[in-house]
Amino acid sequence: MTKKASPNTKSWRNIPLAFLIGGLICTLGQGLTEFYRSQGLPKDEASTWASVSLVFLSALLTGMKVYDNIAKYGGAGTLVPITGFANAVVSPAMEFKSEGFVLGLGAKMFVIAGPVIVYGITAAVIYGLILFFMGAF
């Protein structure tokens, strides 16, 4: 009964589109890195500025409601970590902005991204402690 009631998945279309869109986002990131390197920045700084640029572009496109249209076609490809994370922060903020800055925007902004931040920081601290103690012995 479940198979009859569920719509058929279009994996033959969704998987290549996700691969294509995700690849384009990554290619854009690499292009930005190369652009910043051509401006004389060292590799680490160029990578940082490319990441900042991708977050900004993702947030801007989310605010303009363009990122959602890209996600309709690209599906999981738009979940490339840095752009998907920016989208996950901006989307709830836009949705709940009418409830005010504190209880709407501030409280709801991290509903989706909050657990990612918490577990990411926790994992980084644990990893740092392991490296610290392994280096001490």
Secondary structure by P-SEA (a helix, b strand, c coil): cccccccccccccaaaaaaaaaaaaaaaaaaaaaaaaaacccaaaaaaaaaaaaaaaaaaaaaaaaaaaaaacccccccccaaaaaaaaaaaaaaaccccccccccccccccaaaaaaaaaaaaaaaaaaaaaaaac
